[in-house]
Amino acid sequence: MTVADAALVVDVWADVICPWCYLGEHRLQQAIESAGEPVEVRVHAFQLDPSSPTEVGTAVEYLGSHHGLPHEQAVAMEGQMAERAAADGLPYAADHAVANTAGMHRVVQLGQEHGVGWDYLRAIQAELFAGNLEVFRADELVRIGVGLGLAEAEIREVLDGDRYAEVIEADQRTAARLGITGVPFVVLDERLGVPGAVSVEQYAEVIRQARA
């Protein structure tokens, strides 16, 4: 394999529950597909709120209880996000489920070990933001992972223990070292950083720059 044929490495820091990550990952995937060249996406965990409860609530409830937003303002914010998602052709339930994402990040890392981490992350988000209120349940995460070729027993082992917890912590430390304070954050070829959910065209351009 020549240098030109080598896969471009794209590192993505994201939180499963982050709606901007949902949009950014969709746009990045479109740019990758349009590039038509080999790309290896490596997913890194970034928990926006590691202290969030494990009990499942809704986005509007979370914005009220954890950010002190009045109900009407929380509803309006989620409605605006739904409009942005719709503009990208993505489903978005304004009152989607919210809970601690540590377990989700760990099974995504399992997926990454088997070459489907990027797919697992986006598949979980597709269910979550489309309004699946059960997506935090082990059975749902197993169903999604099995659909990508992962073994049910291994997914349950990860969810029942603390496997990959050290990977999640290392990802958070690396993000801090790089000065990443928000997600999504994309690094191409370990040198070109792209903060935020930029457009498909902007992702495509930075992929061209990295390949050049």
C-alpha positions in Angstrom: 0.0 0.0 0.0 1.4 3.4 -0.9 1.2 6.5 1.3 -1.5 7.8 -1.1 -3.6 4.7 -0.5 -3.3 4.7 3.3 -6.4 5.4 5.2 -6.8 9.0 6.5 -7.1 8.8 10.3 -10.0 10.9 11.7 -10.3 11.2 15.5 -13.7 12.2 16.7 -14.5 13.3 20.3 -18.2 13.2 20.9 -20.9 12.5 23.5 -23.7 10.2 22.7 -26.3 12.5 24.1 -25.0 15.6 22.3 -27.4 16.8 19.6 -24.7 18.9 17.9 -22.5 15.7 17.7 -25.5 13.9 16.1 -25.6 16.6 13.4 -21.8 16.8 13.0 -21.3 13.1 12.7 -24.0 12.9 10.0 -22.3 15.7 8.1 -18.8 14.2 8.5 -20.0 10.8 7.3 -21.5 12.5 4.2 -18.1 14.2 3.6 -16.3 10.9 4.0 -18.5 9.1 1.6 -18.2 11.9 -1.0 -14.4 11.9 -0.7 -14.4 8.3 -2.0 -11.0 7.5 -0.3 -10.2 5.2 2.6 -10.8 6.8 6.0 -10.4 5.3 9.5 -12.6 7.0 12.1 -11.5 6.6 15.7 -14.2 7.5 18.3 -13.2 9.1 21.6 -15.5 9.6 24.5 -16.3 13.1 25.9 -19.0 13.2 28.6 -20.5 16.6 28.8 -21.9 15.8 32.2 -20.3 12.8 33.9 -22.4 13.5 37.0 -25.7 13.1 35.2 -28.0 10.5 36.7 -28.4 7.0 35.5 -32.1 7.3 35.8 -33.6 8.1 32.4 -35.4 11.4 32.0 -36.2 13.6 29.0 -34.3 16.4 27.4 -36.8 19.0 28.6 -36.7 17.7 32.1 -32.9 17.7 32.1 -32.6 21.3 30.9 -34.9 22.3 33.7 -33.4 20.3 36.5 -29.7 20.6 35.6 -29.5 24.0 33.8 -32.4 25.8 35.5 -34.2 26.7 32.3 -37.9 27.4 32.5 -40.0 24.7 30.9 -41.1 27.0 28.0 -37.5 27.9 27.2 -36.4 24.3 27.3 -39.2 23.3 24.9 -38.2 26.1 22.6 -34.5 25.1 22.6 -35.3 21.5 21.8 -37.7 22.7 19.1 -35.0 24.7 17.5 -32.7 21.7 17.5 -35.4 19.6 15.9 -35.6 22.2 13.1 -31.8 22.1 12.5 -31.9 18.3 12.4 -34.8 18.3 10.0 -32.9 20.6 7.7 -30.2 17.9 7.5 -32.9 15.2 6.9 -32.5 13.7 10.4 -35.3 12.7 12.7 -35.3 14.5 16.1 -37.7 14.0 19.0 -37.6 17.2 21.0 -38.3 15.3 24.2 -35.8 12.5 23.7 -34.3 10.4 26.5 -31.5 11.7 28.6 -29.3 9.8 31.2 -25.7 9.1 32.0 -23.8 8.0 28.9 -20.9 6.1 30.5 -22.3 2.7 29.6 -22.9 3.7 26.0 -19.4 5.1 25.6 -18.0 1.8 26.9 -20.0 -0.4 24.4 -18.9 2.0 21.6 -15.3 1.3 22.6 -16.1 -2.4 22.4 -17.4 -1.7 18.9 -14.3 0.2 18.0 -12.2 -2.8 19.0 -14.2 -4.8 16.5 -14.0 -2.1 13.8 -17.6 -0.8 14.2 -17.2 1.9 16.9 -18.2 4.7 14.5 -21.2 2.8 13.3 -22.3 1.9 16.8 -22.1 5.5 18.0 -24.2 6.7 15.2 -26.7 3.8 15.4 -27.3 4.5 19.1 -27.7 8.2 18.4 -30.1 7.5 15.6 -32.4 5.6 18.0 -32.0 8.1 20.8 -32.7 11.2 18.8 -35.5 9.6 16.9 -37.3 9.2 20.2 -36.6 5.7 21.5 -37.1 6.3 25.2 -35.8 2.8 26.0 -32.4 3.2 24.3 -30.4 3.4 27.6 -31.7 -0.1 28.5 -29.2 -3.0 28.1 -31.5 -4.9 25.9 -31.7 -2.1 23.4 -27.9 -1.5 23.4 -27.5 -5.2 22.8 -30.0 -5.3 20.0 -28.2 -2.4 18.2 -24.7 -3.9 18.8 -25.8 -7.4 17.6 -27.1 -5.8 14.5 -23.6 -4.6 13.8 -22.1 -8.0 14.3 -21.1 -7.8 17.9 -21.6 -10.7 20.3 -24.5 -10.3 22.8 -22.5 -11.9 25.6 -19.6 -9.5 25.2 -21.9 -6.4 25.1 -23.6 -7.5 28.3 -20.2 -8.2 29.9 -19.2 -4.6 29.1 -22.5 -3.2 30.4 -22.4 -5.2 33.6 -18.8 -4.3 34.5 -16.2 -1.5 34.0 -14.4 -2.7 31.0 -13.1 0.3 28.9 -13.6 2.7 31.8 -9.9 3.5 31.7 -10.2 4.2 27.9 -13.0 6.7 28.6 -10.9 8.4 31.3 -7.9 8.5 29.0 -10.0 10.1 26.2 -11.2 12.8 28.6 -7.6 13.5 29.7 -6.5 13.7 26.1 -9.3 16.1 25.3 -8.2 18.3 28.2 -4.6 18.3 27.0 -5.7 19.3 23.5 -7.9 22.1 24.9 -11.1 20.5 23.8 -14.0 22.1 25.8 -16.9 21.2 23.6 -18.0 18.6 21.1 -18.1 17.5 18.4 -14.3 17.9 17.9 -12.6 16.3 14.9 -8.9 15.9 14.4 -7.6 14.8 11.0 -4.2 13.2 10.5 -3.4 14.1 14.1 -2.8 17.7 13.0 -5.9 19.4 11.7 -8.6 20.2 14.3 -12.2 21.0 13.5 -14.3 22.3 16.4 -18.1 22.1 16.2 -20.6 20.7 13.8 -19.4 22.4 10.6 -21.0 21.9 7.2 -20.6 18.9 4.9 -18.6 21.2 2.5 -16.2 22.3 5.3 -15.6 18.7 6.4 -15.0 17.7 2.8 -12.5 20.6 2.4 -10.5 19.7 5.5 -10.4 16.1 4.3 -8.9 17.3 1.0 -6.4 19.3 2.9 -5.4 16.4 5.1 -5.0 14.1 2.1 -2.9 16.7 0.4 
